[in-house]
Amino acid sequence: MSYFICPHCGERHEIFHHSERWRPEVLNDVPVLGRIPMTAEISKGIDREHPLMADFTPGDARPRAEAAQAEAFLEIARAVQEKLK
């Protein structure tokens, strides 16, 4: 989890400290594919064993927080797809 999306206002909050040394040196050459928001919906989906993306279609008119978390997963999928080309 990377940041928090407020369930009341939909705003993104960077609640974790970011620094140049946020991961071990051995991973310096490993690309970061994306950042997943910390949301109640993701946690609830994990508890229900129901993936968030199972209910999402790109272009879906969902609340801002849901769209942001779905877009984070789509961004990672696009990055993986690009790396595999």
Phi, psi and omega in degrees: 000145190238321180210172184245136173250119183296126180289345182269317184248348180079004181285147177271130180236124177275092186268349180256141178294134177250133177216170178291340184249045184278354176214162184299149181303327182299339181263007183304326182269000180270125183289148172272119185275339180173180180230125182264129178287152175269112180223156178295325182297319178295316180298316179296320178297322178296316180298324181274358185057040180233110183295138180308317186288347180296334182255010186243135174239131179308137182089358180298136180273081181252166174305153186307316182295317179296318180297321181294318181289323177295319179296326178299317178292321178295322178299317179294318179298319178295320180295319178295315179302317180295320179294330181278350180290000000 
